[in-house]
Amino acid sequence: MEQGSGVPGITLPDHISSHELDDDQYHAIHDSQRTRLGALQRQAYDLGLPVIILFEGWYGSGISQMVHDLNRTLDPRGFSYHPIAAPGPLAREHHFLWRFWIRTPAKGRIAIFDRGWYARTILDRMDPRKESRVSGSHVKEILGFERTLADSGVALVKMFLHISKKEQKERLRRLKKDPLTMGYLEGDLDRYIKYREYHSLVEDLLSRTSTGQSPWHVIDAAEKRYTAVTVFDTIIRRMENAIKESAHDYAQPGKTPVNHGKHRSPKGFSPLGNADLTLSLDRTEYDSRMNSLGNALAESQIRLYKEKVPLILLFEGWDAAGKGGNIMRVTRSLNPRGYSVMPVGPPDAGERAHHYLWRFFPALPARGHITIFDRSWYGRVLVERIEGLCTEDEWNRAYREIREFEGSLVDDGAIIRKFWLHIDRDEQIRRFNERMADQDKQWKITDEDWRNRARWDEYEEAVDQMIAQTSTPDAPWTIVEANDKYYSRVKTLQVIVDAIDCCLADRSCSPA
């Protein structure tokens, strides 16, 4: 069990006492449960409460029957069902949590997972003859994933349907008479006969991932009517508690304004203030270095592809600092089949209905590919913080969430480099005026640019804190001195080439 979880270890008994319910008892209880669950679904929708119902369990334990029962009860317009099979080619090209993140529900919706990030991503990959514990890194990533969901308001209900080895054997004997079912299960038959080998592995995983926020509920699944009543009771109680909490939070008035003065960077620490904006290059040196760096970057892309290493590049910076120009100089050297650029603007209504990280997962690169983000998830701790578009608790919590998110990607093999393009106020106003005077560049300047400039001091403080909180050895920030565009572009390419060389030569190295 993970230290500090506060939840006792989980034991799966070898022998289960069957709980019998006759028809009258079952219908009296279950009919009222269905009515109650339907009402809770409508309340969750009205409150914008997202709900995840996750089923894990022994093969043959009755998960499909429970899903069928929920399907008959819930309004189909308000839930989605995700039967999780072994990862396909696309899923294997991404982080193991990628296919679950993109399926997390929007506010007010319910997502039902027929198996999920436990059996289909961890246990199916393990040989119980060699391993009795799941790796700490996988457990850490799952705990971080579920904590992020819980902190953002998702009600997560995790249930493990438990049956004995004897009961499983009897159910499989009956299933063999159904050719359709056996055709579906044929590839997993080897796992059916290893119940005892997997028993301790499952106990270990459940114990280490059962937390106060996201506890496991082990359901006695020996008798189907009792199982259904217990499953519905578990979901109802969790949703009732979540709705009470959500309604309480919704009614609290003091959850928005941000007092910027309370969250200053450590005294004397200012990454932006220490940048030397007088650095520059002449045109001759610029052309020479860009040519050699461009060739090196093209070769690096081939190496990334061959070694199946994804590269993630983030560009943030002041308005008119040259993000677009830098991105163009990077992509000129790349094969367009192997990279994509994601320009990030304000989230639309559908994106706002999810966790702020959700919209970035579809754009994450497959192994061997490159994604360049023109602005990114750091909007949460910059524009959303400054403009009061999220609560103080939310943007403060985002530092940890982002560190865990990026750390998880790096642990999975990705290279991440983040660039802040830095200019001073005088250079910014000079570029603003230059754009205003040039008809071909007027589209680049907006009312929002002027509004952001008026809040320079607030943004500068937020940027300093962002860098202090989220620059890590594996996902560092690089401040690019960008008053001189030639220097800015050369430095950016040099950092990218060096990072690829360093990480491909020795994935454990930490860039200076």
Helices and strands as residue ranges (DSSP letters): H 23-47, E 51-57, H 63-73, G 76-78, E 79-83, H 89-92, H 98-101, E 110-114, G 123-125, H 136-151, E 155-162, H 165-175, H 179-185, G 186-188, H 189-192, H 195-208, E 216-220, H 224-251, G 260-262, H 283-307, E 311-317, H 323-331, G 336-338, E 339-343, H 349-352, G 358-363, E 370-374, G 377-381, H 383-386, H 392-411, E 415-422, H 425-437, G 442-444, H 447-454, H 456-470, E 477-481, H 485-505
